Amino acid sequence: MIVPEAASQEALVAVVSPDQPTKVLQKPAAAAPQPAAAPAPETQAEAPEAPEAAAKPAKLVSIDAVDYDAAGDIVFSGQGEQGNTARIYIDNNFIGDAAVGADGRWSFSGTADVAPGVHTLRVDGLDAKGEVVNRVEVPFFREAQSKVAEATQPAPDQTAANTEAAAEAPAATAEAQPPAEAPAAEATAAATPPPREGRVVIQPGNNLWRISRVLYGTGAKFTVLYEANKEQIRNPDLIYPGQVFKTPDVAAKFETVDPKRREPLKPDENAAAGQ
């Protein structure tokens, strides 16, 4: 018999015989199973509310380009928030408004009455309520309208001129005549075309070094631009948007150089290449 230590427990009674298997006469009752503790109710975590998307800030008005049209009028352009307005001032005098289009750009022209010389361009960005969102200013140079207009005029149509001359020629000259031999000196001159040059309109962010790097392949040739335009440049470190510079030996097929551009002109971008 095995007596349990605790009085509350029943004793185990068994008959042990050397030749017989042990017989259990009494055994403790099986302990009543303890009820399993009820699991704590799960607390459903509340999903955090998605934060409201922050309102996208409006695109501020900017001044990207100062250029000229075929009539020699100066043209300003830039970017902004669609539906906003770019209000233009020159030397703090109101000039006009330009709406920002669906492409996020604005443009304003027709300022022929601006005298040649250095001026200050100011552009206020107005929202739909007419409130000023931001303001930008940049100095610029207004070239003489006649000078710019002359530079933009296309070359006369030589073919048309030749046709008119042929029509006015007397009928007697219609007879075949042996061609006159051109002097050797004239033939040599005709075979050697004169050097070509182009022009560039200075933009906000341009400087002589960057322009030279694009047009000539290296910034060190900025002196070429300086020497060709030194009557307009008092200080090589200070040039103004709107100035028109000659570009010796280079006639780029575009008249403005992107201030962010770093790679030199490609041959197909230079009309003077191969001349």
Secondary structure, DSSP 4 states (H G I P E B T S, - for coil): -B--SSTTSPPBEEE--SSS--EEEE-PPPPPPPPPPPPPPP-PPPPPPPPPPPPPPPPPP---EEEE-TTS-EEEEEE--TT-EEEEEETTEEEEEEE--TTSEEEE---TTSPSEEEEEEEEEE-TTS-EEEEEEEEEEE--HHHHHHHHSPPP-HHHHHHHHHHHS-GGGGS--PPPPPPHHHHHHHHSPPPPEEEEE--TT--HHHHHHHHHSSGGGHHHHHHHTTTT-SBTTB--TT-EEEEET--BSSS---TT--SPPPGGGBTTTT-
